[in-house]
Amino acid sequence: MLGHLMNNSWRLGTKVPFNEKAGSFGDNKDAAEHFLKLHSIMRDGVGIPENGAEYVVGPWLRFDAETERHVGDHAEAANVLLKDTNREGFRIPEPGQV
């Protein structure tokens, strides 16, 4: 479930240059710290060049586990992504069709 929720943020994100200033995390020091660690690993360990590469940085989303809906900023757009239409051939049948 957590992976799907993170994917929702990514899908709502925007492309930004691959550099240490790409993340906008406001006063969330933990997010900023982890972003800088990730950037360092990708630049120094993996070898992604800072010239020409991009990140996709999504918005910070909040999720209410009781209602199983996003709440707060970006909730309307994020809630649309909670149930995607199934691709043809991969539809989940209704209980009466099983």
C-alpha positions as CSV (number, residue, x, y, z in Angstrom):
1,M,0.0,0.0,0.0
2,L,2.8,2.4,0.9
3,G,4.4,1.9,-2.5
4,H,1.2,2.8,-4.2
5,L,0.8,6.0,-2.1
6,M,4.4,7.0,-2.9
7,N,3.7,6.4,-6.6
8,N,0.7,8.8,-6.4
9,S,3.0,11.6,-5.3
10,W,5.5,10.8,-8.1
11,R,2.6,10.8,-10.7
12,L,1.6,14.3,-9.5
13,G,5.2,15.5,-9.5
14,T,7.1,17.8,-11.8
15,K,10.5,17.4,-13.4
16,V,13.3,19.4,-11.8
17,P,17.0,19.5,-12.5
18,F,19.2,16.9,-10.9
19,N,20.9,18.9,-8.3
20,E,20.9,19.4,-4.5
21,K,18.4,22.2,-4.7
22,A,15.7,20.2,-6.6
23,G,13.7,19.2,-3.5
24,S,11.3,21.7,-1.9
25,F,10.5,20.3,1.5
26,G,9.5,23.4,3.4
27,D,10.2,22.9,7.1
28,N,10.4,19.1,6.9
29,K,14.0,18.6,7.9
30,D,13.8,14.8,7.7
31,A,12.6,14.9,4.1
32,A,15.4,17.4,3.1
33,E,18.0,15.3,4.9
34,H,17.0,12.1,3.2
35,F,16.8,13.8,-0.2
36,L,20.3,15.1,0.2
37,K,21.5,11.6,1.1
38,L,19.7,10.1,-1.9
39,H,21.2,12.8,-4.2
40,S,24.7,12.1,-2.9
41,I,24.3,8.3,-3.6
42,M,22.9,8.9,-7.1
43,R,25.6,11.4,-8.0
44,D,28.6,9.9,-6.3
45,G,27.8,6.2,-6.0
46,V,25.7,5.6,-9.2
47,G,27.4,8.2,-11.3
48,I,24.5,10.2,-12.5
49,P,25.9,13.5,-13.9
50,E,24.4,16.7,-12.5
51,N,24.3,18.2,-16.0
52,G,21.3,17.2,-18.0
53,A,19.6,14.7,-15.6
54,E,16.3,15.3,-13.9
55,Y,14.3,14.3,-10.9
56,V,10.6,14.0,-10.6
57,V,9.6,15.6,-7.2
58,G,6.1,15.0,-6.1
59,P,4.0,16.8,-3.5
60,W,3.9,15.9,0.1
61,L,0.6,13.9,0.5
62,R,-1.3,13.0,3.6
63,F,-3.5,9.9,3.8
64,D,-6.3,9.0,6.2
65,A,-6.1,5.2,6.7
66,E,-9.6,5.1,8.2
67,T,-11.3,6.6,5.2
68,E,-8.6,5.3,2.7
69,R,-8.5,8.7,1.1
70,H,-5.9,11.5,0.7
71,V,-6.6,14.6,2.7
72,G,-5.2,18.1,2.7
73,D,-3.2,19.7,-0.1
74,H,-3.4,17.9,-3.5
75,A,-6.0,15.5,-2.1
76,E,-8.5,15.9,-5.0
77,A,-5.9,15.0,-7.7
78,A,-4.3,12.2,-5.5
79,N,-7.7,10.6,-4.8
80,V,-8.3,10.1,-8.5
81,L,-5.2,8.0,-8.6
82,L,-6.3,5.6,-5.8
83,K,-8.3,3.4,-8.3
84,D,-7.0,3.4,-11.8
85,T,-9.0,1.8,-14.6
86,N,-7.7,-1.7,-15.1
87,R,-6.0,-2.4,-18.4
88,E,-7.9,-4.5,-21.0
89,G,-7.2,-8.2,-20.2
90,F,-6.3,-7.4,-16.6
91,R,-9.8,-6.6,-15.2
92,I,-10.8,-7.8,-11.8
93,P,-14.1,-9.5,-12.2
94,E,-17.1,-8.5,-10.1
95,P,-18.1,-11.1,-7.4
96,G,-21.1,-12.3,-9.5
97,Q,-18.8,-13.0,-12.5
98,V,-16.5,-15.4,-10.7
